[in-house]
Amino acid sequence: MKKEEFLAFASMEYDQWASSQEGQTDAHEFERSFSELMERFSNRLFQLSVGPIPSDRRKKNDSHPVWAD
């Protein structure tokens, strides 16, 4: 993942969250929604960093640069 992709993704997530918080007066609801935002953001960021989930979890993966000859 490149820096530009990361910043675009973070900006999009924040903009969606900020627009949903307009007029928010309940501190508990604000904290809950912020916590959900950060969890969703961290899960998506981790998935983008690791890559797609393989179809067969038992298949050996030799594409890692450390293991490649």
N, C-alpha and C positions, 0 to 999 in steps of 0.2 A: 504494500500500500504506500502510495506516495503522499507527501505532505499536502499537496493540493486536494487530493481525494479525501484525506482525513478532515481538512478544514471545511470542505464543502459539505461533508456528511454532518459534522458537528454543527455547522451553521444551520442546516436544514432542520435538524432535531431541535435545536434551541428555538428557532423561529416558530415551529409548530407548538412547542410547549409554552412559549411566552404568549402566543396569541390565545391559547386556552386559559391563561391565567388572568386575562383582563377582567377587572372588576372583582377579583378574588379577595374576600375579606376574612375568611376562616384560615387561621394559621395552621391548624392541623391538616386541613385539606391541601394547603400549599406545600407543606412538608411531605405529605404522602405522594402528591403528584411529582414533586422534585425527586423523591426517592425512586419512583417508577421510571422517570426519565433517565436517571443515572444507571439504573439496572439495565434498561433496554439499550442504552448507549454502550455500556461496557460489554454486554453480550454481543451486540452487532460488531463492535470494534474487534473483539477477540475472534469472531468468526471470519471477518475480513482479513485479519492478520494470519490466521492459520490456514485458511483456504476451505474449499468445499469438503463436505463429509463424504468419504468413499462409500461406494455401494456395498462393499464387503469389508466389514471391520477386521476380518482375519487375514486379508490379503497383505502380503509383505510389500512394503513400500521402499524401493531402492533409489528413489529420486532425490533423497536428501543429500546435499553437497558434501557432508562429512563422510557419508557412507559410500559415495560414488568413487570409483577407482580412477 
